[in-house]
Amino acid sequence: MISIDTARERMANAIFKDWSKDELDAFVKSMRKFADALDAEPPIGGVKPG
């Protein structure tokens, strides 16, 4: 039985196999920006936990 992390890695490898380095770099940068925004701002209509 494969681990969840191994399955995720296999899926990501299949999805990203045809992406250029520039495309992958832009995606990673955008995801980092998105994650930082989620961390900095409370969700709409809610309060930041913690």
PDB file of N, CA, C and O in Angstrom:
ATOM      1  N   MET A   1       0.850  -1.179   0.000  1.00  0.00           N
ATOM      2  CA  MET A   1       0.000   0.000   0.000  1.00  0.00           C
ATOM      3  C   MET A   1       0.897   1.245   0.000  1.00  0.00           C
ATOM      4  O   MET A   1       1.852   1.338   0.772  1.00  0.00           O
ATOM      5  N   ILE A   2       0.571   2.200  -0.882  1.00  0.00           N
ATOM      6  CA  ILE A   2       1.386   3.413  -0.955  1.00  0.00           C
ATOM      7  C   ILE A   2       0.863   4.459   0.026  1.00  0.00           C
ATOM      8  O   ILE A   2      -0.319   4.477   0.367  1.00  0.00           O
ATOM      9  N   SER A   3       1.757   5.317   0.464  1.00  0.00           N
ATOM     10  CA  SER A   3       1.369   6.369   1.395  1.00  0.00           C
ATOM     11  C   SER A   3       0.637   7.483   0.648  1.00  0.00           C
ATOM     12  O   SER A   3       0.726   7.586  -0.575  1.00  0.00           O
ATOM     13  N   ILE A   4      -0.071   8.296   1.382  1.00  0.00           N
ATOM     14  CA  ILE A   4      -0.764   9.444   0.797  1.00  0.00           C
ATOM     15  C   ILE A   4       0.247  10.383   0.147  1.00  0.00           C
ATOM     16  O   ILE A   4       0.006  10.894  -0.947  1.00  0.00           O
ATOM     17  N   ASP A   5       1.374  10.613   0.812  1.00  0.00           N
ATOM     18  CA  ASP A   5       2.399  11.496   0.244  1.00  0.00           C
ATOM     19  C   ASP A   5       2.928  10.960  -1.078  1.00  0.00           C
ATOM     20  O   ASP A   5       3.158  11.728  -2.013  1.00  0.00           O
ATOM     21  N   THR A   6       3.123   9.647  -1.164  1.00  0.00           N
ATOM     22  CA  THR A   6       3.597   9.041  -2.406  1.00  0.00           C
ATOM     23  C   THR A   6       2.555   9.202  -3.506  1.00  0.00           C
ATOM     24  O   THR A   6       2.901   9.508  -4.647  1.00  0.00           O
ATOM     25  N   ALA A   7       1.297   9.001  -3.176  1.00  0.00           N
ATOM     26  CA  ALA A   7       0.223   9.170  -4.156  1.00  0.00           C
ATOM     27  C   ALA A   7       0.147  10.614  -4.633  1.00  0.00           C
ATOM     28  O   ALA A   7      -0.016  10.869  -5.826  1.00  0.00           O
ATOM     29  N   ARG A   8       0.265  11.559  -3.705  1.00  0.00           N
ATOM     30  CA  ARG A   8       0.253  12.976  -4.080  1.00  0.00           C
ATOM     31  C   ARG A   8       1.417  13.305  -5.001  1.00  0.00           C
ATOM     32  O   ARG A   8       1.252  14.030  -5.982  1.00  0.00           O
ATOM     33  N   GLU A   9       2.583  12.779  -4.691  1.00  0.00           N
ATOM     34  CA  GLU A   9       3.758  13.036  -5.513  1.00  0.00           C
ATOM     35  C   GLU A   9       3.568  12.481  -6.915  1.00  0.00           C
ATOM     36  O   GLU A   9       3.927  13.135  -7.894  1.00  0.00           O
ATOM     37  N   ARG A  10       3.012  11.289  -7.023  1.00  0.00           N
ATOM     38  CA  ARG A  10       2.768  10.689  -8.338  1.00  0.00           C
ATOM     39  C   ARG A  10       1.777  11.524  -9.142  1.00  0.00           C
ATOM     40  O   ARG A  10       1.970  11.740 -10.338  1.00  0.00           O
ATOM     41  N   MET A  11       0.725  11.989  -8.491  1.00  0.00           N
ATOM     42  CA  MET A  11      -0.268  12.819  -9.174  1.00  0.00           C
ATOM     43  C   MET A  11       0.355  14.130  -9.642  1.00  0.00           C
ATOM     44  O   MET A  11       0.138  14.553 -10.778  1.00  0.00           O
ATOM     45  N   ALA A  12       1.125  14.770  -8.771  1.00  0.00           N
ATOM     46  CA  ALA A  12       1.769  16.034  -9.123  1.00  0.00           C
ATOM     47  C   ALA A  12       2.739  15.830 -10.281  1.00  0.00           C
ATOM     48  O   ALA A  12       2.778  16.644 -11.203  1.00  0.00           O
ATOM     49  N   ASN A  13       3.515  14.767 -10.244  1.00  0.00           N
ATOM     50  CA  ASN A  13       4.462  14.495 -11.330  1.00  0.00           C
ATOM     51  C   ASN A  13       3.732  14.328 -12.655  1.00  0.00           C
ATOM     52  O   ASN A  13       4.209  14.806 -13.684  1.00  0.00           O
ATOM     53  N   ALA A  14       2.586  13.659 -12.647  1.00  0.00           N
ATOM     54  CA  ALA A  14       1.806  13.469 -13.872  1.00  0.00           C
ATOM     55  C   ALA A  14       1.246  14.800 -14.370  1.00  0.00           C
ATOM     56  O   ALA A  14       1.247  15.064 -15.572  1.00  0.00           O
ATOM     57  N   ILE A  15       0.772  15.629 -13.457  1.00  0.00           N
ATOM     58  CA  ILE A  15       0.186  16.917 -13.834  1.00  0.00           C
ATOM     59  C   ILE A  15       1.248  17.867 -14.374  1.00  0.00           C
ATOM     60  O   ILE A  15       1.033  18.522 -15.394  1.00  0.00           O
ATOM     61  N   PHE A  16       2.384  17.946 -13.702  1.00  0.00           N
ATOM     62  CA  PHE A  16       3.397  18.940 -14.028  1.00  0.00           C
ATOM     63  C   PHE A  16       4.435  18.475 -15.051  1.00  0.00           C
ATOM     64  O   PHE A  16       5.337  19.240 -15.394  1.00  0.00           O
ATOM     65  N   LYS A  17       4.331  17.268 -15.535  1.00  0.00           N
ATOM     66  CA  LYS A  17       5.383  16.719 -16.404  1.00  0.00           C
ATOM     67  C   LYS A  17       5.607  17.527 -17.677  1.00  0.00           C
ATOM     68  O   LYS A  17       6.721  17.549 -18.202  1.00  0.00           O
ATOM     69  N   ASP A  18       4.579  18.187 -18.179  1.00  0.00           N
ATOM     70  CA  ASP A  18       4.717  18.952 -19.413  1.00  0.00           C
ATOM     71  C   ASP A  18       4.864  20.456 -19.185  1.00  0.00           C
ATOM     72  O   ASP A  18       4.905  21.225 -20.145  1.00  0.00           O
ATOM     73  N   TRP A  19       4.942  20.876 -17.932  1.00  0.00           N
ATOM     74  CA  TRP A  19       5.076  22.299 -17.616  1.00  0.00           C
ATOM     75  C   TRP A  19       6.544  22.700 -17.748  1.00  0.00           C
ATOM     76  O   TRP A  19       7.446  21.940 -17.395  1.00  0.00           O
ATOM     77  N   SER A  20       6.760  23.905 -18.259  1.00  0.00           N
ATOM     78  CA  SER A  20       8.128  24.425 -18.329  1.00  0.00           C
ATOM     79  C   SER A  20       8.568  24.857 -16.924  1.00  0.00           C
ATOM     80  O   SER A  20       7.749  24.998 -16.015  1.00  0.00           O
ATOM     81  N   LYS A  21       9.861  25.058 -16.775  1.00  0.00           N
ATOM     82  CA  LYS A  21      10.380  25.537 -15.493  1.00  0.00           C
ATOM     83  C   LYS A  21       9.771  26.886 -15.141  1.00  0.00           C
ATOM     84  O   LYS A  21       9.434  27.128 -13.982  1.00  0.00           O
ATOM     85  N   ASP A  22       9.625  27.765 -16.124  1.00  0.00           N
ATOM     86  CA  ASP A  22       9.028  29.086 -15.878  1.00  0.00           C
ATOM     87  C   ASP A  22       7.573  28.962 -15.408  1.00  0.00           C
ATOM     88  O   ASP A  22       7.149  29.671 -14.496  1.00  0.00           O
ATOM     89  N   GLU A  23       6.820  28.064 -16.031  1.00  0.00           N
ATOM     90  CA  GLU A  23       5.428  27.865 -15.621  1.00  0.00           C
ATOM     91  C   GLU A  23       5.350  27.334 -14.191  1.00  0.00           C
ATOM     92  O   GLU A  23       4.533  27.797 -13.395  1.00  0.00           O
ATOM     93  N   LEU A  24       6.189  26.377 -13.877  1.00  0.00           N
ATOM     94  CA  LEU A  24       6.198  25.809 -12.532  1.00  0.00           C
ATOM     95  C   LEU A  24       6.641  26.844 -11.507  1.00  0.00           C
ATOM     96  O   LEU A  24       6.064  26.920 -10.422  1.00  0.00           O
ATOM     97  N   ASP A  25       7.648  27.638 -11.829  1.00  0.00           N
ATOM     98  CA  ASP A  25       8.107  28.703 -10.926  1.00  0.00           C
ATOM     99  C   ASP A  25       6.993  29.721 -10.666  1.00  0.00           C
ATOM    100  O   ASP A  25       6.803  30.158  -9.531  1.00  0.00           O
ATOM    101  N   ALA A  26       6.254  30.099 -11.725  1.00  0.00           N
ATOM    102  CA  ALA A  26       5.156  31.060 -11.571  1.00  0.00           C
ATOM    103  C   ALA A  26       4.044  30.471 -10.706  1.00  0.00           C
ATOM    104  O   ALA A  26       3.451  31.177  -9.890  1.00  0.00           O
ATOM    105  N   PHE A  27       3.761  29.184 -10.883  1.00  0.00           N
ATOM    106  CA  PHE A  27       2.744  28.510 -10.074  1.00  0.00           C
ATOM    107  C   PHE A  27       3.141  28.493  -8.599  1.00  0.00           C
ATOM    108  O   PHE A  27       2.331  28.810  -7.728  1.00  0.00           O
ATOM    109  N   VAL A  28       4.375  28.125  -8.329  1.00  0.00           N
ATOM    110  CA  VAL A  28       4.861  28.078  -6.944  1.00  0.00           C
ATOM    111  C   VAL A  28       4.809  29.468  -6.313  1.00  0.00           C
ATOM    112  O   VAL A  28       4.411  29.613  -5.158  1.00  0.00           O
ATOM    113  N   LYS A  29       5.207  30.479  -7.062  1.00  0.00           N
ATOM    114  CA  LYS A  29       5.173  31.855  -6.555  1.00  0.00           C
ATOM    115  C   LYS A  29       3.731  32.275  -6.236  1.00  0.00           C
ATOM    116  O   LYS A  29       3.470  32.887  -5.201  1.00  0.00           O
ATOM    117  N   SER A  30       2.811  31.941  -7.131  1.00  0.00           N
ATOM    118  CA  SER A  30       1.403  32.286  -6.914  1.00  0.00           C
ATOM    119  C   SER A  30       0.821  31.553  -5.706  1.00  0.00           C
ATOM    120  O   SER A  30       0.072  32.140  -4.925  1.00  0.00           O
ATOM    121  N   MET A  31       1.160  30.286  -5.553  1.00  0.00           N
ATOM    122  CA  MET A  31       0.659  29.519  -4.406  1.00  0.00           C
ATOM    123  C   MET A  31       1.216  30.070  -3.092  1.00  0.00           C
ATOM    124  O   MET A  31       0.511  30.100  -2.084  1.00  0.00           O
ATOM    125  N   ARG A  32       2.478  30.506  -3.100  1.00  0.00           N
ATOM    126  CA  ARG A  32       3.080  31.099  -1.908  1.00  0.00           C
ATOM    127  C   ARG A  32       2.352  32.394  -1.551  1.00  0.00           C
ATOM    128  O   ARG A  32       2.051  32.650  -0.385  1.00  0.00           O
ATOM    129  N   LYS A  33       2.074  33.205  -2.575  1.00  0.00           N
ATOM    130  CA  LYS A  33       1.352  34.459  -2.362  1.00  0.00           C
ATOM    131  C   LYS A  33      -0.055  34.180  -1.823  1.00  0.00           C
ATOM    132  O   LYS A  33      -0.518  34.876  -0.920  1.00  0.00           O
ATOM    133  N   PHE A  34      -0.725  33.184  -2.362  1.00  0.00           N
ATOM    134  CA  PHE A  34      -2.057  32.792  -1.913  1.00  0.00           C
ATOM    135  C   PHE A  34      -2.020  32.312  -0.455  1.00  0.00           C
ATOM    136  O   PHE A  34      -2.854  32.720   0.353  1.00  0.00           O
ATOM    137  N   ALA A  35      -1.067  31.457  -0.126  1.00  0.00           N
ATOM    138  CA  ALA A  35      -0.950  30.941   1.239  1.00  0.00           C
ATOM    139  C   ALA A  35      -0.638  32.066   2.224  1.00  0.00           C
ATOM    140  O   ALA A  35      -1.180  32.090   3.329  1.00  0.00           O
ATOM    141  N   ASP A  36       0.223  32.986   1.834  1.00  0.00           N
ATOM    142  CA  ASP A  36       0.546  34.117   2.703  1.00  0.00           C
ATOM    143  C   ASP A  36      -0.681  34.990   2.945  1.00  0.00           C
ATOM    144  O   ASP A  36      -0.893  35.469   4.059  1.00  0.00           O
ATOM    145  N   ALA A  37      -1.492  35.200   1.904  1.00  0.00           N
ATOM    146  CA  ALA A  37      -2.709  36.002   2.051  1.00  0.00           C
ATOM    147  C   ALA A  37      -3.710  35.327   2.977  1.00  0.00           C
ATOM    148  O   ALA A  37      -4.360  35.991   3.785  1.00  0.00           O
ATOM    149  N   LEU A  38      -3.833  34.024   2.863  1.00  0.00           N
ATOM    150  CA  LEU A  38      -4.734  33.290   3.760  1.00  0.00           C
ATOM    151  C   LEU A  38      -4.281  33.414   5.205  1.00  0.00           C
ATOM    152  O   LEU A  38      -5.100  33.527   6.118  1.00  0.00           O
ATOM    153  N   ASP A  39      -2.991  33.392   5.398  1.00  0.00           N
ATOM    154  CA  ASP A  39      -2.448  33.488   6.746  1.00  0.00           C
ATOM    155  C   ASP A  39      -2.608  34.893   7.322  1.00  0.00           C
ATOM    156  O   ASP A  39      -2.774  35.053   8.531  1.00  0.00           O
ATOM    157  N   ALA A  40      -2.557  35.910   6.459  1.00  0.00           N
ATOM    158  CA  ALA A  40      -2.575  37.296   6.913  1.00  0.00           C
ATOM    159  C   ALA A  40      -3.981  37.855   7.111  1.00  0.00           C
ATOM    160  O   ALA A  40      -4.176  38.740   7.944  1.00  0.00           O
ATOM    161  N   GLU A  41      -4.956  37.361   6.369  1.00  0.00           N
ATOM    162  CA  GLU A  41      -6.298  37.916   6.404  1.00  0.00           C
ATOM    163  C   GLU A  41      -7.299  36.901   6.921  1.00  0.00           C
ATOM    164  O   GLU A  41      -7.220  35.722   6.577  1.00  0.00           O
ATOM    165  N   PRO A  42      -8.249  37.348   7.750  1.00  0.00           N
ATOM    166  CA  PRO A  42      -9.303  36.428   8.166  1.00  0.00           C
ATOM    167  C   PRO A  42     -10.228  36.110   6.995  1.00  0.00           C
ATOM    168  O   PRO A  42     -10.380  36.927   6.087  1.00  0.00           O
ATOM    169  N   PRO A  43     -10.843  34.940   7.010  1.00  0.00           N
ATOM    170  CA  PRO A  43     -11.762  34.597   5.932  1.00  0.00           C
ATOM    171  C   PRO A  43     -12.930  35.582   5.890  1.00  0.00           C
ATOM    172  O   PRO A  43     -13.269  36.180   6.911  1.00  0.00           O
ATOM    173  N   ILE A  44     -13.532  35.752   4.750  1.00  0.00           N
ATOM    174  CA  ILE A  44     -14.678  36.649   4.593  1.00  0.00           C
ATOM    175  C   ILE A  44     -15.780  36.200   5.537  1.00  0.00           C
ATOM    176  O   ILE A  44     -16.161  35.030   5.564  1.00  0.00           O
ATOM    177  N   GLY A  45     -16.284  37.153   6.312  1.00  0.00           N
ATOM    178  CA  GLY A  45     -17.374  36.860   7.226  1.00  0.00           C
ATOM    179  C   GLY A  45     -16.955  36.138   8.494  1.00  0.00           C
ATOM    180  O   GLY A  45     -17.807  35.736   9.286  1.00  0.00           O
ATOM    181  N   GLY A  46     -15.677  35.968   8.695  1.00  0.00           N
ATOM    182  CA  GLY A  46     -15.228  35.246   9.875  1.00  0.00           C
ATOM    183  C   GLY A  46     -14.072  35.940  10.554  1.00  0.00           C
ATOM    184  O   GLY A  46     -13.651  37.028  10.161  1.00  0.00           O
ATOM    185  N   VAL A  47     -13.582  35.303  11.553  1.00  0.00           N
ATOM    186  CA  VAL A  47     -12.427  35.833  12.271  1.00  0.00           C
ATOM    187  C   VAL A  47     -11.281  34.867  12.122  1.00  0.00           C
ATOM    188  O   VAL A  47     -11.486  33.662  11.973  1.00  0.00           O
ATOM    189  N   LYS A  48     -10.080  35.392  12.162  1.00  0.00           N
ATOM    190  CA  LYS A  48      -8.892  34.565  12.085  1.00  0.00           C
ATOM    191  C   LYS A  48      -8.776  33.709  13.333  1.00  0.00           C
ATOM    192  O   LYS A  48      -8.774  34.241  14.442  1.00  0.00           O
ATOM    193  N   PRO A  49      -8.680  32.391  13.179  1.00  0.00           N
ATOM    194  CA  PRO A  49      -8.543  31.539  14.371  1.00  0.00           C
ATOM    195  C   PRO A  49      -7.225  31.802  15.086  1.00  0.00           C
ATOM    196  O   PRO A  49      -6.235  32.228  14.491  1.00  0.00           O
ATOM    197  N   GLY A  50      -7.253  31.534  16.369  1.00  0.00           N
ATOM    198  CA  GLY A  50      -6.016  31.624  17.119  1.00  0.00           C
ATOM    199  C   GLY A  50      -5.968  32.821  17.933  1.00  0.00           C
ATOM    200  O   GLY A  50      -4.983  33.052  18.634  1.00  0.00           O
TER     201      GLY A  50
END
